[in-house]
Amino acid sequence: MEPLLARIRSCTICANLPLGPRPILQADPRARILIVGQAPGRITHAKGRPFDDPSGDRLRRWLGVDREQFYDPALFALVPMGFCYPGTGRGGDLPPRPECASLWRRPVLDALPAIALTLVLGEYAQSWHLPEQRGESLAKRVSQWRTTWPRLVPMPHPSPRNQRWFRQHPWFEAELVPALRAETARIFAVPARPA
């Protein structure tokens, strides 16, 4: 894994990115939970650490883990579809660069043999990991979470910008989040933390 991570972190295939390449991921062959996001945002690019923001706070609450556990690569692999900040367009951050997934995704996933649970956040990640559900709405994909549980779990992004989605779909936090917290506790063999 270390030689692979070194190659990824020195990758410059997208040298023309607005802030330049800065591949950001966390991975270890012992990791039990894989979190797949889209691509680093501007803040993550600056900090060099994924989910070190309010989105990450919400995600950790959903999982029932603290920051120390979350940033332990032997527990969690944080592997977005694109490893570098892609820049901003009219509607927000641009999509992850496709070169990243085609070059690095399969080697990284193959180097993570202990994964017991994969959370798939957002359209691009869900299209890659759940191609049979491509074209369905986020609400429909997430509402079908039991069909791929616990191998793959489609989820909305934990961004504060998604407050409306959470209000419109209260079943998500009433049903999926408690199951996720219990499964996380089971995987790590610790008592589930309350919400």
N, C-alpha and C positions, 0 to 999 in steps of 0.2 A: 504493500500500500504506500509506503513512504516514497519510493521512486516515482510512482504514479502521481501522487500529490505534488511532488517537486516539479514534475513535468507540467502539470496543470497550472500550478502557481507561476510558472515562468512562461506560460503561453502568451503569445502576442498576435495570434491569428486575426484578432479584431483591433489592430493597432490604430485604426482610424476612429475609435470611439471618442465622444466629446471629452471625457475625462481620462482617456487612455485605458488600457487594459489593467485590471486589478482583480484577477480571479479570486473569488471568495467562496469557500465551502468548508465543511467540517466532516471528516470521515475517519473511520477506524474499523478494521475487520470485526471487532467485537461488538459494534453498535447493534442494538436490538430494535430501535425505532428509527425509521427514515422519514424525514420531512422534506417534501419536494415543493419548492416554491417556484416563482416565475424567474426573477432575476434580481440582483441587488438594486436597491434604490440609491438615490444620491447620498442619503445619510449612512446607509450601510457601506457604500463605497468609501466615504470619508473615514468611518470608524474601523472598517475592516472586519466587522463582526455581524453576522446575520441576526435579524430579529432582536436587535438591541434598541428597542423603541416600544411605543405603546402597543403595536401589533404583537410583538414578542411577549409583552406582559400578559395580554389576553390569551395567546397561544399557551403559555405556561400555565395559566389558570385552567384552561380547558384540559390540559394534560395532568394537572395536579402535581407539578414539579416546581422546584425552585431554580434559580439561575445557575447555581453550581451544578446541579444535575443536568440541566439543559445543555450547558456548554462543556459537558464531559463527553468527548468523542467516543469513549467506550460504551456510552449509553445511547447517544443520539447522533445520527448522521444528518447533516443539513446540506442537502445537495440540490440546488435550484436547477432549472432547465438551462439557464444561462448563468455563467459564473461572474460576468462583468456587468456593470451598469451600462444599459444600452442607450441612454440619453432620453430626452423628453420630446414628446410630440404635442399636438394640439389637445389631445384628450388625456394627457398625463404621461407616465413613463412609456417608452416604446416597448414592443414585445422583446422577449429574449432573442438574441441572435441565433439563427438556426445552426450555424457552424459549430457552436459549442456542443449541442446535443449529439450531432452526427459524429463529432470527433471523440467526445469524452464520456457520453452517458453510459454506453454498454460497458466499457472497461471499469468505470466506477461501480456500477451496480454489481458486476461480477466479483468485485473485490469486497462485497458486503454480504458474506454468507450467513450471518446470524440474524438478519432482519426478520422480525416477527410481525411488525405492523408498519404500514406505509401510509402516511397522510399526504394527500395530493391536493395542494392549494392552487386554485385558479385555473382558468381556461386552457392555457398552453400546457401546463403540467397534466391536467386531466385528459386532454386530447392525446398526449403521448402515452400515458399510462393506462387509459381506458378508451382506446380508439373505438370500441363498439358503442360508446355513448356519445361520440362526437356529434355535434349538432343539437343535442338536447340542452335545455336551459340548465343553469346552475342549480336552481331549486329542484328540478327533476333528478339531476344526477345525484345531488346530496340526499334527496329523499329515498333513493334506492341504495343507501349505504349498506344495508344488511346483505345485499346480493354479493358483495365482494369482501365482507367483513370476515376476519380482521386483516386479511392480506392487504387490501387496498381500500382506503377510505377517502372518497371525494369530499372536500370541505370548502366552504367559502374562505376567502382570505380574512384573517383576524383584524384587518385594518379598521380603525375608528370610522373610516369613510363608509363602512358597510353597516352602520347602525340601522338604517332603514330596512335592509335585508333581514337582519336579526329580528326586528320588530314584526316584520311580515311573516316570518317563519319561526314562531315560538317553539315548535316541536324540535328544532335543532338543539337548542340549549336544554330543553326538557328531556329529550330522548338520547340524542347522539352524544352530547358532551358527558353525561354520567356514564354511559357505556365506555367512552374513550378513557375517562379517568380510571374506571375499574380495570380496563384492559391494561393500561399503563402500569397500574399497581401490580397486577397479576404478572406481567412480564418481568418486572423488577423485584417481584416477591416482597413487596412492602404493603402495608395497609393503605387503602385509598384515602387521599386527603379530601376533606370537604371542599365544596365550591367556594 
